[in-house]
Amino acid sequence: MRAWLALCLVCGVARADELADLRARARAATVPAERAAAWGELGDALWRASCPLAERDGVCTRVVPYAPGAPGAPTRCGPADMDRLVAVPRDVGRVKAALDAYEQAARADPVTAVHYQQLGHLRAIDYMIEHEPALAVPADHSIVPEREWLYDAEWRVRRLVRDYRRHMTASDDATTVAVAERIGRLYDQLATQVLAVPLPADLYTGPAPGDALDAFCDELTEFAEAQTTNARISYQNCLNRAHALAVFDDAALACERALERLDPDHYPHAGELLHVQPPAPIVAPEAPAPTSSSTR
């Protein structure tokens, strides 16, 4: 235990030293391009340091399995071995410092200003999404098929997609790929959250509980499949853009892994698709796959 604590303290000091060195280099640089690069590197370091864990594809989350139900008694419409992503709180001070560093980088050099402006905007939206889950299910939700909370969630995701998509037209190459990955992730997570919704408490109080369960899960499954289709389109666009722009970064690899997970029969193992297979035509995800009961 003492050795582990000592190692953690050393890592903390090293991280603080790294940030101090980057700040000093950014303030001392006189050439615009070097000054912008130094401020941008500081922003990246501060953003990573704001998460107490190693980030998952740029987002501060950890994987937590949903609690399994009792044998023979389902608790949700999705499979028993589902996992979920849980947001881990970031250090707010470092988040603000990272966004400020990106602004300083954008001011330092007009040539690279767009990259750092868009990167700062991307981080800000990421931070908002980490702390604002798309799906808010009322504790007393009913088997009665009037689920405004479901389509409220769909509307909120579409609003966030619009926020992301605004940065695709004027972005640099890497940010364009990252935006496509984030859009796919939004739809992907909504599909997972829907299938993990707890079954209503009044499910077994009606005259035909088996039929009620089938109808409830059929509706949620249809909704989730539409979101998965949107996610697959966005992930494919992400890979197409990465291939066309020669961007082989964490966002591109995240799209590759997601496609392998969502459709393993049509996508090869990670590492084969992005670097070998020629890109398919880019499909613009402007019109999300409709859901039969959507009111938004």
C-alpha positions in Angstrom: 0.0 0.0 0.0 2.8 2.5 0.9 4.6 1.7 -2.4 1.4 2.2 -4.4 0.8 5.5 -2.5 4.4 6.7 -3.2 4.0 5.8 -6.9 0.8 7.8 -7.1 2.4 10.8 -5.4 5.3 10.7 -7.8 2.9 10.5 -10.8 1.0 13.5 -9.4 4.2 15.6 -9.0 5.3 14.6 -12.5 2.0 15.7 -14.0 2.2 19.0 -12.2 5.7 19.5 -13.4 4.7 18.8 -16.9 1.9 21.3 -16.8 4.3 23.9 -15.3 6.9 23.3 -18.0 4.2 23.6 -20.8 2.9 26.9 -19.3 6.4 28.3 -19.2 7.2 27.3 -22.8 3.9 28.7 -24.0 4.5 32.1 -22.3 8.1 32.2 -23.5 7.5 31.4 -27.2 7.8 34.3 -29.6 7.2 32.7 -33.0 3.4 32.6 -33.6 3.3 28.9 -34.8 5.5 27.8 -31.9 3.4 29.8 -29.4 0.2 28.3 -30.7 1.5 24.8 -30.6 2.7 25.2 -27.0 -0.7 26.6 -25.8 -2.5 23.8 -27.7 -0.2 21.2 -26.1 -0.9 22.7 -22.7 -4.7 22.6 -23.4 -4.4 18.9 -24.3 -2.4 18.1 -21.2 -4.8 20.1 -18.9 -7.8 18.3 -20.5 -6.2 14.9 -19.9 -5.2 15.9 -16.4 -8.8 17.0 -15.5 -9.9 13.4 -15.6 -8.8 11.3 -12.6 -8.8 8.1 -14.8 -7.3 7.3 -18.2 -9.8 8.7 -20.8 -11.9 6.4 -23.0 -11.6 7.9 -26.5 -11.3 11.4 -25.1 -14.2 11.1 -22.7 -13.9 10.8 -18.9 -15.9 7.7 -18.3 -15.6 4.2 -16.8 -17.4 1.0 -17.8 -19.9 -0.4 -15.3 -22.0 -3.5 -15.9 -25.7 -3.2 -15.3 -26.9 -5.3 -12.3 -28.2 -8.7 -13.5 -31.7 -9.6 -12.6 -32.8 -12.7 -10.8 -32.8 -15.9 -12.9 -36.1 -16.1 -14.9 -37.1 -12.6 -13.9 -36.0 -10.0 -16.5 -35.5 -6.5 -15.3 -35.0 -4.8 -18.7 -35.5 -5.4 -22.4 -31.8 -5.6 -23.2 -29.4 -8.6 -22.7 -28.4 -9.6 -19.2 -24.7 -8.8 -19.7 -25.1 -5.1 -20.7 -22.4 -2.6 -19.8 -22.9 1.2 -19.4 -20.5 4.2 -19.5 -20.6 6.2 -16.3 -19.2 9.7 -16.3 -16.3 10.4 -13.9 -16.3 14.0 -12.6 -13.5 16.1 -14.0 -11.5 18.8 -12.2 -13.5 21.9 -13.1 -10.5 24.2 -12.6 -8.4 22.2 -15.1 -11.3 22.0 -17.6 -11.6 25.8 -17.6 -7.8 26.2 -17.8 -7.7 23.8 -20.8 -10.4 25.8 -22.7 -8.6 29.0 -21.9 -5.3 27.5 -23.3 -7.1 26.6 -26.5 -8.3 30.2 -26.8 -4.8 31.4 -26.2 -3.5 29.0 -29.0 -6.2 30.3 -31.4 -5.1 33.9 -30.7 -1.4 33.2 -31.1 -1.4 32.1 -34.8 -4.1 33.0 -37.4 -2.9 30.1 -39.6 -3.8 27.4 -37.0 -6.6 29.4 -35.3 -9.5 27.2 -36.7 -8.0 24.0 -35.3 -7.7 25.3 -31.7 -11.1 27.1 -31.8 -12.8 24.0 -33.0 -10.9 21.8 -30.5 -12.0 24.0 -27.7 -15.6 23.9 -28.8 -15.4 20.1 -29.1 -14.1 19.8 -25.6 -16.8 22.0 -24.2 -19.5 19.9 -25.8 -17.8 16.7 -24.6 -17.8 18.1 -21.1 -21.5 19.0 -21.3 -22.4 15.5 -22.5 -20.4 13.8 -19.9 -22.5 15.4 -17.2 -25.9 15.4 -18.9 -27.2 11.9 -19.7 -29.5 11.9 -22.7 -32.1 9.6 -21.2 -34.0 10.6 -18.1 -36.6 8.0 -17.2 -39.3 8.8 -14.6 -39.1 6.5 -11.6 -42.8 5.8 -11.9 -42.9 5.2 -15.7 -45.8 3.0 -16.7 -46.5 0.2 -19.2 -49.1 2.6 -20.7 -47.7 3.5 -24.2 -47.3 7.2 -23.6 -43.6 7.6 -23.3 -42.8 11.2 -23.8 -39.5 10.7 -21.9 -38.3 8.4 -24.8 -38.9 11.0 -27.5 -37.6 13.8 -25.3 -34.3 11.9 -25.2 -34.3 11.5 -29.0 -34.9 15.3 -29.4 -32.1 16.1 -27.0 -29.7 13.8 -28.8 -30.6 15.4 -32.1 -30.0 18.9 -30.6 -26.5 17.8 -29.5 -25.9 16.3 -32.9 -26.7 19.7 -34.4 -24.2 21.3 -32.0 -21.5 18.9 -33.1 -22.3 19.1 -36.8 -21.9 22.8 -36.8 -18.1 22.2 -36.4 -17.8 19.8 -39.4 -18.0 22.5 -42.1 -15.2 24.8 -40.9 -13.1 22.3 -38.9 -9.6 21.0 -39.6 -9.3 17.3 -40.6 -8.8 15.8 -37.2 -11.7 17.6 -35.6 -14.0 16.6 -38.5 -13.2 13.0 -37.8 -13.7 13.4 -34.1 -17.1 15.1 -34.6 -18.3 12.2 -36.7 -17.2 9.8 -33.9 -19.0 11.8 -31.2 -22.2 11.8 -33.3 -22.0 8.1 -33.6 -21.4 7.7 -29.9 -24.4 9.8 -29.0 -26.8 7.6 -30.9 -25.0 4.4 -29.8 -25.3 5.4 -26.1 -28.9 6.3 -26.4 -29.7 2.9 -27.9 -27.9 1.2 -25.0 -29.6 3.3 -22.4 -33.0 2.6 -23.9 -32.5 -1.2 -23.7 -31.4 -0.9 -20.1 -34.5 1.0 -19.0 -36.0 -0.9 -16.0 -39.2 -2.6 -16.6 -42.3 -0.7 -15.3 -43.5 -1.6 -11.9 -47.1 -2.1 -13.2 -46.0 -4.6 -15.8 -47.3 -7.7 -14.1 -50.5 -6.1 -12.7 -52.5 -6.3 -15.9 -54.6 -9.2 -17.3 -51.9 -10.3 -19.8 -48.4 -9.5 -18.4 -46.7 -11.5 -21.1 -48.3 -9.6 -23.9 -47.6 -6.3 -22.1 -43.9 -7.2 -21.7 -43.7 -8.1 -25.4 -45.3 -4.8 -26.5 -43.2 -2.7 -24.2 -39.9 -4.3 -25.3 -40.9 -4.3 -29.0 -41.4 -0.5 -28.8 -38.1 0.1 -27.0 -36.2 -2.4 -29.2 -37.5 -0.7 -32.4 -36.5 2.7 -31.0 -33.0 1.4 -30.1 -32.5 -0.2 -33.5 -33.2 3.1 -35.2 -30.6 4.8 -33.0 -28.1 2.0 -33.7 -28.6 2.5 -37.4 -27.9 6.2 -37.0 -24.8 5.3 -35.0 -23.5 2.9 -37.6 -24.0 5.5 -40.4 -22.0 8.1 -38.3 -19.2 5.6 -37.5 -18.9 4.7 -41.1 -18.7 8.4 -42.1 -16.0 8.8 -39.5 -13.9 6.0 -41.1 -14.6 7.3 -44.6 -13.5 10.8 -43.6 -10.4 9.5 -41.7 -9.4 7.4 -44.8 -9.9 10.3 -47.2 -8.1 12.8 -44.9 -5.4 10.4 -43.8 -6.3 10.9 -40.1 -5.5 7.8 -38.1 -6.0 8.9 -34.5 -7.9 7.8 -31.5 -11.3 8.9 -32.8 -10.8 6.9 -36.1 -9.8 3.8 -34.1 -12.9 4.3 -31.8 -15.1 4.3 -34.9 -13.4 1.2 -36.1 -13.9 -0.6 -32.8 -17.6 0.5 -32.7 -18.4 -0.9 -36.2 -16.7 -4.2 -35.3 -18.9 -4.4 -32.2 -22.1 -3.3 -33.8 -21.8 -5.3 -37.1 -19.0 -7.9 -36.8 -20.2 -9.8 -39.9 -19.7 -6.9 -42.2 -16.6 -5.2 -40.6 -13.2 -6.9 -40.2 -11.2 -6.9 -37.1 -9.9 -3.5 -35.9 -6.8 -2.5 -37.9 -7.9 -4.1 -41.2 -10.7 -1.7 -42.3 -9.2 1.7 -41.7 -5.9 1.1 -43.3 -6.6 -1.4 -46.1 -10.2 -1.3 -47.4 -11.0 1.7 -49.7 -13.7 4.0 -48.3 -17.3 3.6 -49.2 -19.3 6.7 -50.3 -19.9 9.0 -47.4 -23.6 8.9 -46.3 -24.7 12.2 -44.9 -26.6 11.4 -41.6 -28.8 14.5 -42.0 -32.0 12.6 -41.6 -31.8 10.1 -38.6 -33.6 6.9 -39.1 -37.3 7.5 -38.1 -39.0 5.8 -35.2 -42.5 4.7 -35.7 -44.0 6.5 -32.8 -41.7 9.6 -32.7 -43.6 12.8 -32.0 -40.5 15.1 -32.3 
